[in-house]
Amino acid sequence: MADISRFSDKVAVVTGGGSGIGQSISTRFADEDAMVRVLDINLAAADGTVESIRGSGGRATAHACDVTDGAQVDDVIREVLADGPIDFLINNAGIAHIGNVEQTTGDDMDRLFSVNVKGVYNALAAVIPAMKTRRQGVIVNLASIAASVGLSDRFAYSMTKGAVRAMTFSVAKDYIDAGIRCNCISPARVHTPFVDNYLSDNYPDNSEEMFHKLAKSQPIGRMATPAEIAGLVAYLCSSEASFITGSDVPIDGGFMTLNT
């Protein structure tokens, strides 16, 4: 159960907070009494997350933000900082791509890079100077098991998540003396709307069978839930994790170590 007072007087910025994992992360921080700044390219989705949070008594604001646009990210972060400091940055916004190198175009590579890599950079560059001035702050980046193991047909996606992992280590090293902790987490498959849409689009006649096949690829026998991912993110931002920085924390149902 969440400690409802753990993040009192704290502010969390969550990119891609309008749906899926980002929505669960936003909700978890609000449940623990943080003020949540929900950033999403889809303002209506961000508004939906905020409406849900406020309906449960939490605090949140919605901000339209395309993480690929550095100037826009800077503007949104300045707007947030005008109301007070940022304690936590959760770089969750990202997109997926399925295909091997032959099935991946140059445009695919550019699109994946611009969101999953440049988007993380833009948020880091906008937030870190203010954290450095305060000499405190926690950053959690969403990587993936694809950064560490070979997955079929995930060529471009794996490339971007490897970059996220590397950026995490670099930021942790560069800013440890400034009081900033930076970690990433590496989920295996998580049951989100993306999974459901992928199955309905590609396996309309046997989507249930394929769902169970994908779920069973984790040794634990199922996919993660967005709430489980949110719980790990909240822990890494908490004082209980104050000795953890420069780490890539797997949340994979045993995939990387037990899949033999």
C-alpha positions as CSV (number, residue, x, y, z in Angstrom):
1,M,0.0,0.0,0.0
2,A,1.2,3.5,-0.7
3,D,2.3,5.8,2.1
4,I,-0.2,8.6,1.6
5,S,2.2,11.2,3.1
6,R,5.5,10.1,1.7
7,F,5.6,12.8,-1.0
8,S,3.9,15.6,0.8
9,D,5.2,19.0,-0.4
10,K,7.0,17.3,-3.4
11,V,6.5,18.0,-7.1
12,A,6.7,15.3,-9.7
13,V,7.0,15.9,-13.4
14,V,5.8,12.9,-15.5
15,T,6.3,12.9,-19.3
16,G,3.8,10.9,-21.2
17,G,1.5,10.9,-18.2
18,G,-1.7,10.8,-20.2
19,S,-2.1,7.1,-20.6
20,G,-0.7,3.7,-19.8
21,I,2.3,3.5,-17.5
22,G,2.7,7.2,-17.3
23,Q,-0.9,7.6,-16.1
24,S,-0.3,5.0,-13.4
25,I,2.9,6.7,-12.3
26,S,1.1,10.0,-12.1
27,T,-1.7,8.5,-10.1
28,R,0.7,6.8,-7.7
29,F,2.6,10.0,-6.9
30,A,-0.7,11.9,-6.4
31,D,-1.9,9.1,-4.1
32,E,1.2,9.7,-2.0
33,D,0.3,13.4,-1.8
34,A,2.7,14.8,-4.4
35,M,1.7,17.6,-6.8
36,V,1.9,16.0,-10.2
37,R,2.7,17.9,-13.4
38,V,1.3,15.6,-16.1
39,L,3.0,16.3,-19.5
40,D,1.7,14.7,-22.7
41,I,1.6,15.5,-26.4
42,N,-2.1,14.8,-26.1
43,L,-3.5,17.5,-23.8
44,A,-6.9,15.7,-23.7
45,A,-5.3,12.6,-22.3
46,A,-3.3,14.6,-19.8
47,D,-6.5,16.4,-18.7
48,G,-8.1,12.9,-18.3
49,T,-5.4,11.8,-15.9
50,V,-5.6,15.1,-14.0
51,E,-9.4,14.8,-13.7
52,S,-9.1,11.3,-12.4
53,I,-6.5,12.4,-9.8
54,R,-8.5,15.4,-8.7
55,G,-11.6,13.2,-8.4
56,S,-9.7,11.1,-5.9
57,G,-8.6,14.1,-3.9
58,G,-5.2,14.4,-5.4
59,R,-3.3,17.4,-6.9
60,A,-2.2,17.6,-10.5
61,T,-2.0,19.9,-13.5
62,A,-2.0,19.1,-17.2
63,H,0.5,20.5,-19.7
64,A,0.6,20.0,-23.5
65,C,4.2,19.0,-24.3
66,D,5.9,17.4,-27.3
67,V,9.1,16.1,-25.8
68,T,10.8,16.1,-29.2
69,D,10.5,19.9,-29.2
70,G,13.3,21.3,-27.0
71,A,11.9,24.8,-26.9
72,Q,8.4,23.6,-25.9
73,V,9.9,21.4,-23.2
74,D,11.9,24.4,-21.9
75,D,8.7,26.6,-21.9
76,V,6.7,24.0,-19.9
77,I,9.4,23.4,-17.4
78,R,9.8,27.2,-16.9
79,E,6.0,27.3,-16.3
80,V,6.2,24.6,-13.7
81,L,9.2,26.1,-12.0
82,A,7.5,29.4,-11.7
83,D,5.1,27.7,-9.2
84,G,7.9,26.0,-7.2
85,P,10.8,23.5,-7.5
86,I,10.7,20.2,-9.1
87,D,11.7,17.3,-6.9
88,F,11.2,14.3,-9.3
89,L,11.5,14.0,-13.0
90,I,10.0,10.8,-14.5
91,N,11.0,10.4,-18.2
92,N,8.3,8.0,-19.3
93,A,7.3,9.3,-22.7
94,G,8.2,6.9,-25.5
95,I,7.0,5.1,-28.5
96,A,7.5,1.5,-29.7
97,H,8.4,0.0,-33.0
98,I,8.4,-3.6,-34.3
99,G,10.8,-4.8,-36.9
100,N,14.3,-6.0,-37.6
101,V,17.0,-3.9,-39.4
102,E,15.6,-4.8,-42.8
103,Q,12.1,-3.8,-41.7
104,T,13.2,-0.5,-40.2
105,T,13.4,2.6,-42.4
106,G,15.5,5.6,-41.9
107,D,12.4,7.5,-41.0
108,D,11.6,4.9,-38.4
109,M,15.0,5.4,-36.8
110,D,14.6,9.2,-36.8
111,R,11.1,9.0,-35.2
112,L,12.2,6.6,-32.5
113,F,15.3,8.6,-31.7
114,S,13.5,11.9,-31.6
115,V,11.0,10.7,-29.0
116,N,12.8,8.0,-27.0
117,V,16.3,9.6,-26.9
118,K,16.1,13.2,-27.8
119,G,12.9,13.5,-25.7
120,V,14.7,12.2,-22.6
121,Y,17.6,14.6,-23.3
122,N,15.3,17.6,-23.7
123,A,13.6,16.9,-20.3
124,L,16.9,16.3,-18.6
125,A,18.5,19.5,-20.0
126,A,15.5,21.5,-18.9
127,V,15.2,20.2,-15.3
128,I,18.7,19.4,-14.2
129,P,19.9,23.1,-13.8
130,A,17.2,23.8,-11.3
131,M,17.8,20.6,-9.4
132,K,21.6,21.4,-9.4
133,T,20.9,24.9,-7.9
134,R,18.8,23.3,-5.1
135,R,21.4,20.5,-4.8
136,Q,18.6,17.9,-4.7
137,G,16.4,16.0,-7.0
138,V,15.6,12.5,-8.3
139,I,15.3,11.4,-11.9
140,V,13.9,8.0,-13.1
141,N,14.1,7.1,-16.8
142,L,12.0,4.4,-18.4
143,A,14.4,2.0,-20.1
144,S,13.6,-1.6,-21.0
145,I,15.0,-5.1,-20.9
146,A,15.6,-4.5,-24.6
147,A,18.5,-2.3,-23.5
148,S,20.3,-5.4,-22.1
149,V,19.2,-8.5,-24.0
150,G,18.4,-9.3,-27.6
151,L,14.7,-9.3,-28.5
152,S,13.4,-10.3,-31.8
153,D,12.1,-7.6,-34.1
154,R,12.9,-4.7,-31.7
155,F,15.9,-3.2,-33.6
156,A,15.1,0.5,-33.4
157,Y,13.4,0.3,-30.0
158,S,16.3,-1.6,-28.5
159,M,18.7,1.1,-29.8
160,T,16.8,3.9,-28.1
161,K,16.4,2.1,-24.8
162,G,20.1,1.3,-24.8
163,A,20.7,5.0,-25.1
164,V,18.4,5.8,-22.2
165,R,20.3,3.3,-20.0
166,A,23.6,5.0,-21.0
167,M,22.3,8.5,-20.4
168,T,21.1,7.4,-17.0
169,F,24.6,6.2,-16.0
170,S,26.2,9.4,-17.3
171,V,23.8,11.8,-15.5
172,A,24.2,9.8,-12.3
173,K,28.0,10.2,-12.5
174,D,28.0,13.8,-13.5
175,Y,25.6,15.1,-10.9
176,I,26.2,12.9,-7.8
177,D,28.1,15.7,-6.1
178,A,25.1,18.0,-6.9
179,G,22.8,15.9,-4.8
180,I,20.9,14.5,-7.8
181,R,20.1,10.8,-8.0
182,C,19.4,9.2,-11.4
183,N,18.3,5.7,-12.1
184,C,16.4,3.8,-14.8
185,I,14.1,0.9,-14.7
186,S,13.8,-1.9,-17.3
187,P,10.4,-3.5,-17.5
188,A,9.6,-6.6,-19.5
189,R,6.2,-6.7,-21.1
190,V,3.6,-4.6,-19.4
191,H,-0.1,-5.0,-20.1
192,T,-1.0,-1.6,-21.5
193,P,-3.4,-0.4,-24.3
194,F,-0.5,-0.7,-26.7
195,V,-0.4,-4.5,-26.2
196,D,-4.1,-4.8,-26.7
197,N,-4.1,-2.7,-29.8
198,Y,-1.1,-4.5,-31.2
199,L,-2.9,-7.9,-30.8
200,S,-6.2,-6.7,-32.2
201,D,-4.5,-5.2,-35.2
202,N,-2.2,-8.1,-36.0
203,Y,-4.0,-11.1,-34.6
204,P,-7.7,-10.3,-34.8
205,D,-8.6,-14.0,-35.0
206,N,-6.5,-15.3,-32.2
207,S,-5.7,-12.3,-30.0
208,E,-6.5,-14.1,-26.8
209,E,-4.2,-17.0,-27.6
210,M,-1.4,-14.6,-28.5
211,F,-1.9,-12.6,-25.3
212,H,-1.3,-15.7,-23.3
213,K,1.7,-16.6,-25.3
214,L,3.2,-13.2,-24.7
215,A,2.4,-13.3,-21.0
216,K,4.0,-16.7,-20.7
217,S,7.3,-15.4,-22.1
218,Q,8.0,-14.0,-18.7
219,P,9.1,-16.8,-16.3
220,I,6.7,-15.5,-13.7
221,G,3.9,-16.4,-16.1
222,R,2.2,-13.0,-16.7
223,M,2.9,-9.4,-17.9
224,A,3.5,-6.7,-15.4
225,T,0.8,-4.2,-14.5
226,P,1.3,-0.4,-14.9
227,A,0.7,-0.1,-11.2
228,E,3.6,-2.4,-10.4
229,I,5.9,-0.2,-12.6
230,A,4.6,2.9,-10.8
231,G,5.4,1.3,-7.4
232,L,9.0,0.8,-8.4
233,V,9.3,4.3,-9.7
234,A,7.8,5.7,-6.5
235,Y,10.2,3.7,-4.4
236,L,13.3,4.9,-6.3
237,C,12.1,8.5,-5.7
238,S,11.6,8.0,-2.0
239,S,14.0,8.5,0.9
240,E,14.1,4.7,1.3
241,A,16.1,4.6,-1.9
242,S,18.5,7.4,-1.0
243,F,21.5,5.1,-1.5
244,I,20.5,4.1,-5.0
245,T,21.9,6.0,-8.0
246,G,23.4,5.0,-11.3
247,S,21.4,1.8,-11.4
248,D,19.3,0.1,-14.0
249,V,16.7,-1.8,-12.0
250,P,14.9,-4.7,-13.9
251,I,11.2,-5.3,-13.3
252,D,10.9,-8.3,-15.6
253,G,9.3,-11.3,-13.9
254,G,12.6,-13.1,-14.1
255,F,13.0,-12.6,-17.9
256,M,16.7,-11.6,-17.9
257,T,18.0,-14.2,-15.4
258,L,15.5,-17.1,-15.5
259,N,14.7,-17.4,-19.3
260,T,17.1,-20.2,-20.1
